Amino acid sequence: MLVTAGATEAIAAALIALMEPGDEAIAFEPYYDSYAASVAMAGATRVPVTLRPPDFRPDLGALQAAITPRTRLILLNSPHNPTGVVFTPAELARVAELAVEHDLLVVSDEVYEHMVFDGTHLPIATLPGMAGRTVTISSAAKTFSFTGWKVGWVTGSPEIVTAVRTVKQFLTYVSSGPFQYAIAEALALPDGYYASVAGDLRVKRDFFCTGLADAGFEVYRPAGTYFVTTDVRPLGYDDGMAFCRELPQRAGVVAIPSSVFYDNAEAGRSQVRFAFCKRQEVLAEALARLGRR
Ligand SMILES: Cc1ncc(COP(=O)(O)O)c(C=O)c1O
């Protein structure tokens, strides 16, 4: 195991460690924006496989078709930001099968592992043939709501962790030293803590998704994470970017245009992502303001 400056450094260090210029990394888009930057820093090329509404389920045929002799790894993120999709065991098994068949590594970003409402989280490293080819990444940022502490970690085979450590050595050497003790304590909390994290967020998910639908959004209900992707076309907008630029002034609410999470920005043009990791009264106030059009 290696402790990193958040999952973000873990992703960057893993990609720089494991990829050579000219290699390809396949990632399901929309994706967390550091993926594009980290693949670029590794001198590699990203190959997106698009998740599409309304359910955003991974197209595993498209994943297979995206694999070339240059593919080095699959960058996986389940539960998935920004769509809230949680990959099923069958989907993960197919990803694993393709990785084994084509001798690929999997970098598995599992920062939302404890925020699952429907289905269950299955670490892909536990599937047959995957322990030696998976870099599993998580972080204290989401589970403990300590985003600013930047404590993340990497687990994997000794060879993989050594490779990632070799890069981290020259990125930050060590990070968040004093906080690591606190997070180590937190990780020993009983299961009830983790259940309450998911339970509290499930209530907020239900409340916020219902409210957004009542306010006129098309809502793609997330199975995990604390994000909800919506479509703003029913509100008379076709450009999520324009919608999000207006929203702070119009309603005092901030959302992110999902097009920023796509290579193929057109695919996410009318989508907008909200975060519901807020107090209930803040969510209620946001919904009231969004409803006042
Ligand atoms: C999918 C995903 N991975 C990684 C991170 C970053 O985690 P950290 O704050 O630990 O760097 C985020 C944060 O938004 C995320 O959404």
The ligand as a Tripos MOL2 file, in Angstrom:
@<TRIPOS>MOLECULE
LIG
   16    16     1     0     0
SMALL
NO_CHARGES

@<TRIPOS>ATOM
      1 C1        -13.7370    9.8870   -9.6280 C.3       1 LIG1
      2 C2        -12.8410   10.6910   -8.7530 C.ar      1 LIG1
      3 N1        -11.5950   10.2740   -8.5340 N.ar      1 LIG1
      4 C3        -10.7660   10.9750   -7.7450 C.ar      1 LIG1
      5 C4        -11.1580   12.1490   -7.1350 C.ar      1 LIG1
      6 C5        -10.1880   12.9400   -6.3000 C.3       1 LIG1
      7 O1         -9.9810   12.4560   -5.0570 O.3       1 LIG1
      8 P1         -8.9610   13.2080   -4.0620 P.3       1 LIG1
      9 O2         -9.6750   14.4120   -3.5620 O.co2     1 LIG1
     10 O3         -8.6630   12.2030   -3.0350 O.co2     1 LIG1
     11 O4         -7.7700   13.5910   -4.8840 O.co2     1 LIG1
     12 C6        -12.4520   12.6220   -7.3500 C.ar      1 LIG1
     13 C7        -12.8730   13.9020   -6.7250 C.2       1 LIG1
     14 O5        -13.7580   14.5750   -7.1670 O.2       1 LIG1
     15 C8        -13.3180   11.8830   -8.1680 C.ar      1 LIG1
     16 O6        -14.5580   12.2970   -8.4070 O.3       1 LIG1
@<TRIPOS>BOND
     1     1     2 1
     2     2     3 ar
     3     2    15 ar
     4     3     4 ar
     5     4     5 ar
     6     5     6 1
     7     5    12 ar
     8     6     7 1
     9     7     8 1
    10     8     9 2
    11     8    10 1
    12     8    11 1
    13    12    13 1
    14    12    15 ar
    15    13    14 2
    16    15    16 1
@<TRIPOS>SUBSTRUCTURE
     1 LIG1         1 GROUP 0 **** ****
